[in-house]
Amino acid sequence: MTSISHIPVVDLAAVRALDPAGLREAAAAIRDACTSIGFFYVSNHGVPTDVLEGAVKAAREFFAYPPEVKRRAAVNHRHRGFNALGDALMYQATKPDYKEFFSIGLELPEDDPSVLAGEALRGPNNWPDFMPSLQPALYGYYEAIGACGADLLRAVAVSLDIDEMFFVSKYTKRMQRTQMVYSPPQAPKSDADQFGVAPHTDYGCITLLWQDNVGGLQVKELATDSWIDAPPIPGTLVVNVGDLLARWSNDRFRSTLHRVINRSGQERYSIATFYDPTYGASVDPRDLGLEGVRPLYEPVAAGDYILGRINDSMGYRKKRANG
């Protein structure tokens, strides 16, 4: 196993320009990253600067409100809304994550067929009544980062030697979740088992992360069993493989442990997007070019898998399940 000392940067300009040769070049770089460390940065991602800056400004304003005000938009059964410090306990972690976050998903009315059918995590977002400016700022980013995810998955498909448009039919009503995240500074002498985000792998297909210049994100390097930094690079997003894509690829792509430790003495802000398929989309390794190779996993509905993982890690959902 080759040691990885840094995380590569993949330029998406040619992918977005629909240039076939550039698409193949980006796909090769993505394949190298996803089969080794499972992380890469993307430049020329297409999210407009004003949209990104508007979402970041809104995040800073939202998290500055007192806790009792933010709780007016507390997370609901659809996994939409505000999560306070202590709401997220990652599997195998001994302490909850030292972070606050606010989650949104695809905006669907109460009379949408998926909502009426009782599909979990579906419905309208839980926007705060005390900050009307949040909805246009954050949902504008949600749509822009979703477009980036769609471009990126075309390159991912080519990297797996399948049709460029394979994932399109799997994302007709995407299970995309976007979270603004606030990580207060950890005390310099905080416990070794206290993290901004404890070591974990992501649940879904791909994750796209904007992070500010504070840093703190680290990725597990398997060859040396050590942690390497994923520092902020201006103009880029961090992308990583989730467990669902690792499963879909029959473990050709790697879903890698990562964590956040914020001992900078500064407040850290990030916006994470989990770009996942339609709830009922079948995730079957046999669909991703496995001729003559035994599939390691049975087919599973994307939403069922993601819902199970959310239920295992979110404290508010555990409390409801236990009465």
KEVEX-520777 format. One line per field, with one value per residue (C-alpha): y, z, x; residue number from 1; residue in one letter; chain. Coordinates in nm, 2 decimals, m for minus. Each point is the difference from the previous one (the first is absolute). Last residue first. Layout:
yy = (Y ...) $
zz = (Z ...) $
xx = (X ...) $
nr = (NUM ...) $
rest = (a ...) $
kette = (A ...) $
***
This chain:
yy = (0.66 m0.16 0.07 0.37 0.02 m0.18 0.26 0.29 m0.16 m0.02 m0.27 m0.33 0.15 0.18 m0.33 m0.17 0.29 m0.01 m0.38 0.03 0.30 m0.17 m0.31 m0.30 m0.26 m0.28 0.07 m0.16 m0.05 m0.28 0.11 m0.14 0.32 0.26 0.32 0.21 m0.15 m0.32 0.21 0.06 0.32 0.01 0.35 0.01 0.32 0.18 0.02 0.18 0.32 0.05 0.37 0.14 0.37 0.11 0.25 m0.01 0.24 0.08 m0.13 m0.22 m0.32 m0.11 m0.38 m0.13 m0.37 m0.23 m0.37 m0.10 m0.14 m0.16 m0.07 m0.35 m0.12 m0.16 0.34 0.03 m0.09 0.27 0.24 m0.07 0.03 0.35 0.11 0.34 0.35 0.31 0.32 0.24 0.37 0.05 m0.32 m0.08 m0.26 m0.37 m0.11 m0.36 m0.25 m0.31 m0.38 0.01 m0.17 0.10 0.37 0.12 0.35 0.32 0.32 0.26 0.31 0.36 0.12 m0.08 m0.33 m0.09 m0.37 m0.22 m0.36 m0.29 m0.31 m0.02 m0.09 0.20 m0.17 0.08 0.14 0.24 0.35 0.29 m0.26 m0.10 m0.34 0.16 0.21 0.38 0.16 0.26 0.06 m0.06 0.29 0.00 m0.21 0.14 m0.21 0.10 m0.32 m0.10 m0.32 m0.14 m0.29 0.06 m0.01 m0.12 m0.09 m0.37 0.07 0.25 m0.24 m0.20 0.31 m0.05 m0.36 m0.24 m0.03 0.08 0.33 0.08 m0.02 0.22 0.26 0.01 0.00 0.32 0.19 m0.11 0.10 0.34 0.05 m0.10 0.26 0.27 m0.12 m0.02 0.33 0.17 m0.19 0.15 0.37 m0.01 m0.17 0.17 0.35 m0.07 m0.02 m0.02 m0.23 m0.26 m0.23 m0.36 m0.13 m0.15 m0.37 m0.32 m0.16 m0.33 m0.07 0.01 m0.05 0.35 0.14 m0.19 0.11 0.37 0.13 0.12 0.20 m0.10 0.20 m0.24 m0.01 0.23 m0.04 0.24 m0.08 0.04 m0.15 m0.18 m0.35 m0.22 m0.20 m0.36 m0.05 m0.35 0.12 0.38 0.18 0.30 0.21 0.11 0.36 0.10 m0.13 0.25 m0.09 m0.28 m0.37 m0.07 m0.08 0.36 0.18 0.31 0.32 0.18 m0.16 0.27 0.26 m0.18 m0.06 0.37 0.12 0.01 m0.33 0.15 0.31 m0.21 m0.24 0.28 0.15 m0.34 m0.05 0.34 m0.05 m0.33 0.16 0.30 m0.22 m0.20 m0.38 m0.12 m0.25 0.17 m0.19 m0.34 m0.14 m0.37 m0.27 m0.38 m0.06 m0.25 m0.13 0.32 0.22 m0.20 m0.03 0.37 0.07 m0.23 0.16 0.34 m0.11 m0.17 0.31 0.22 m0.22 0.00 0.38 0.07 0.34 m0.11 m0.29 0.21 0.25 m0.28 0.03 m0.28 0.08 m0.28 m0.07 m0.01 m0.25 m0.32 m0.32 m0.28 m0.34) $
zz = (2.38 m0.09 m0.37 0.08 0.21 m0.27 m0.25 0.21 0.06 m0.37 m0.08 m0.05 m0.14 m0.26 m0.11 m0.03 m0.20 m0.24 m0.07 m0.04 m0.23 m0.24 m0.04 0.04 m0.25 0.16 0.07 m0.09 m0.37 m0.15 m0.30 m0.35 m0.14 0.28 m0.20 0.25 m0.02 0.18 0.30 0.07 0.16 m0.10 0.00 0.24 0.18 m0.30 0.01 0.23 0.00 0.36 0.02 0.27 0.07 0.24 0.27 0.27 0.29 0.10 0.27 m0.27 0.20 m0.23 m0.05 m0.29 m0.10 m0.30 m0.06 m0.37 m0.24 m0.26 m0.36 m0.14 0.29 m0.21 m0.17 0.14 0.35 m0.02 m0.14 0.29 0.26 m0.11 m0.24 0.07 m0.15 0.14 m0.18 m0.16 m0.06 0.28 0.13 0.36 0.16 m0.02 0.26 0.02 0.27 0.05 m0.06 m0.22 m0.30 0.10 0.00 0.22 m0.11 0.21 0.00 0.24 m0.22 0.09 m0.36 m0.05 m0.12 m0.30 m0.01 m0.27 0.11 m0.23 0.01 0.35 0.36 0.06 0.18 0.36 0.24 0.24 m0.12 0.21 0.20 0.36 0.06 0.07 0.27 m0.03 0.08 m0.27 0.06 m0.31 m0.21 m0.09 m0.31 m0.20 m0.28 m0.28 m0.13 m0.34 m0.06 m0.36 m0.01 m0.37 m0.18 m0.35 0.13 m0.10 m0.36 m0.03 0.16 m0.32 m0.22 m0.07 m0.08 0.20 0.03 0.37 m0.06 m0.27 0.26 0.24 m0.27 m0.06 0.38 0.02 m0.23 0.21 0.32 m0.14 m0.08 0.35 0.13 m0.19 0.12 0.37 m0.03 m0.10 0.27 0.26 m0.10 m0.10 0.33 0.24 m0.06 0.19 0.33 0.31 m0.17 m0.04 m0.31 0.07 m0.36 m0.17 m0.05 m0.02 0.27 m0.01 m0.29 0.15 m0.33 0.04 0.02 m0.31 m0.19 0.08 0.20 0.29 m0.23 m0.09 0.05 m0.04 0.32 0.28 0.31 0.26 0.21 0.34 0.08 0.27 m0.11 0.27 0.22 0.01 m0.38 m0.14 m0.23 m0.01 0.27 m0.14 0.21 0.25 m0.10 m0.16 m0.32 m0.19 m0.28 m0.23 0.09 m0.11 0.36 0.09 0.09 0.21 m0.18 0.32 0.15 m0.17 0.22 0.32 m0.11 m0.05 m0.36 m0.14 m0.17 m0.25 m0.09 m0.07 m0.21 m0.19 m0.09 m0.11 m0.22 m0.16 m0.06 m0.19 m0.21 m0.07 m0.11 m0.24 0.05 m0.32 0.14 m0.17 0.26 0.16 0.30 0.05 0.25 m0.01 0.08 m0.26 m0.23 0.02 m0.08 m0.30 m0.13 0.04 m0.20 m0.28 0.00 m0.03 m0.31 m0.15 0.04 m0.15 m0.31 m0.03 0.06 0.14 0.13 0.36 m0.03 m0.15 0.29 0.26 0.11 0.24 0.30 0.17 0.38 0.15 0.15 m0.13 0.09 m0.26 0.11) $
xx = (m3.97 0.32 m0.03 m0.07 0.32 0.20 m0.12 0.11 0.34 0.08 0.26 m0.19 m0.32 0.21 0.15 m0.33 m0.15 0.30 m0.05 m0.38 0.04 0.25 m0.22 0.23 0.14 0.21 0.36 0.34 m0.09 0.21 0.20 m0.04 m0.15 m0.01 m0.07 m0.20 m0.34 0.10 0.09 m0.37 m0.13 m0.36 m0.15 m0.30 0.10 0.14 0.38 0.24 0.20 0.10 0.08 0.22 0.03 0.28 0.07 0.27 0.02 0.36 0.24 0.15 m0.07 m0.27 0.02 m0.21 0.00 0.04 m0.03 0.01 m0.26 0.21 m0.10 0.05 m0.21 m0.27 m0.05 m0.35 0.13 0.27 m0.27 m0.23 0.28 0.09 0.28 0.15 0.00 0.17 m0.10 0.24 0.05 0.25 0.15 m0.10 0.22 m0.08 0.26 0.13 m0.08 0.21 m0.05 0.31 m0.15 m0.36 0.02 m0.29 m0.12 0.02 m0.22 0.12 0.04 m0.08 m0.02 m0.37 m0.13 m0.22 m0.07 m0.15 m0.09 m0.06 m0.22 m0.14 0.10 0.31 0.29 0.08 0.26 m0.17 m0.11 0.11 0.17 0.04 0.17 0.34 m0.16 0.03 0.34 0.00 m0.37 m0.21 m0.09 m0.37 m0.10 m0.29 m0.14 m0.24 m0.15 m0.12 m0.19 m0.06 m0.24 m0.06 m0.33 0.11 0.34 0.04 m0.10 0.29 0.25 0.08 0.05 0.37 m0.05 0.22 0.37 0.01 0.19 m0.26 m0.27 0.20 0.04 m0.37 m0.04 0.19 m0.23 m0.30 0.17 0.08 m0.36 m0.09 0.25 m0.19 m0.34 0.10 0.18 m0.32 m0.17 0.24 m0.03 m0.37 m0.10 0.23 m0.13 m0.32 0.19 m0.23 m0.25 0.27 m0.05 m0.10 0.02 m0.31 m0.04 0.20 0.23 m0.20 m0.24 m0.35 m0.18 m0.15 0.36 0.11 m0.31 0.05 m0.30 0.21 0.22 0.35 0.32 0.29 0.20 0.11 0.21 0.13 0.31 0.16 0.33 0.20 m0.09 m0.15 0.25 0.11 0.00 m0.05 m0.28 m0.02 m0.19 m0.19 m0.24 0.26 0.03 m0.33 m0.16 m0.21 m0.24 m0.09 0.05 m0.36 m0.10 0.08 0.32 m0.05 m0.10 m0.12 0.32 0.20 m0.16 0.08 0.35 0.07 0.04 0.36 m0.05 m0.25 0.21 0.32 m0.20 m0.17 0.34 0.12 m0.31 0.04 0.37 m0.08 m0.27 0.22 0.29 m0.21 0.02 0.16 0.25 0.31 0.21 m0.09 0.19 0.05 m0.08 m0.04 0.37 0.11 m0.28 m0.19 0.30 0.12 m0.35 m0.05 0.31 m0.10 m0.35 0.15 0.20 m0.30 m0.21 0.27 0.00 m0.37 m0.04 m0.35 0.11 m0.09 0.23 0.27 m0.01 m0.02 0.37 0.10 0.22 0.19 0.01 0.35 0.25 m0.15 0.19 m0.02 m0.14) $
nr = (323 322 321 320 319 318 317 316 315 314 313 312 311 310 309 308 307 306 305 304 303 302 301 300 299 298 297 296 295 294 293 292 291 290 289 288 287 286 285 284 283 282 281 280 279 278 277 276 275 274 273 272 271 270 269 268 267 266 265 264 263 262 261 260 259 258 257 256 255 254 253 252 251 250 249 248 247 246 245 244 243 242 241 240 239 238 237 236 235 234 233 232 231 230 229 228 227 226 225 224 223 222 221 220 219 218 217 216 215 214 213 212 211 210 209 208 207 206 205 204 203 202 201 200 199 198 197 196 195 194 193 192 191 190 189 188 187 186 185 184 183 182 181 180 179 178 177 176 175 174 173 172 171 170 169 168 167 166 165 164 163 162 161 160 159 158 157 156 155 154 153 152 151 150 149 148 147 146 145 144 143 142 141 140 139 138 137 136 135 134 133 132 131 130 129 128 127 126 125 124 123 122 121 120 119 118 117 116 115 114 113 112 111 110 109 108 107 106 105 104 103 102 101 100 99 98 97 96 95 94 93 92 91 90 89 88 87 86 85 84 83 82 81 80 79 78 77 76 75 74 73 72 71 70 69 68 67 66 65 64 63 62 61 60 59 58 57 56 55 54 53 52 51 50 49 48 47 46 45 44 43 42 41 40 39 38 37 36 35 34 33 32 31 30 29 28 27 26 25 24 23 22 21 20 19 18 17 16 15 14 13 12 11 10 9 8 7 6 5 4 3 2 1) $
rest = (g n a r k k r y g m s d n i r g l i y d g a a v p e y l p r v g e l g l d r p d v s a g y t p d y f t a i s y r e q g s r n i v r h l t s r f r d n s w r a l l d g v n v v l t g p i p p a d i w s d t a l e k v q l g g v n d q w l l t i c g y d t h p a v g f q d a d s k p a q p p s y v m q t r q m r k t y k s v f f m e d i d l s v a v a r l l d a g c a g i a e y y g y l a p q l s p m f d p w n n p g r l a e g a l v s p d d e p l e l g i s f f e k y d p k t a q y m l a d g l a n f g r h r h n v a a r r k v e p p y a f f e r a a k v a g e l v d t p v g h n s v y f f g i s t c a d r i a a a a e r l g a p d l a r v a a l d v v p i h s i s t m) $
kette = (A A A A A A A A A A A A A A A A A A A A A A A A A A A A A A A A A A A A A A A A A A A A A A A A A A A A A A A A A A A A A A A A A A A A A A A A A A A A A A A A A A A A A A A A A A A A A A A A A A A A A A A A A A A A A A A A A A A A A A A A A A A A A A A A A A A A A A A A A A A A A A A A A A A A A A A A A A A A A A A A A A A A A A A A A A A A A A A A A A A A A A A A A A A A A A A A A A A A A A A A A A A A A A A A A A A A A A A A A A A A A A A A A A A A A A A A A A A A A A A A A A A A A A A A A A A A A A A A A A A A A A A A A A A A A A A A A A A A A A A A A A A A A A A A A A A A A A A A A A A A A A A A A A A A A A A A A A A A A A A A A A A) $
***
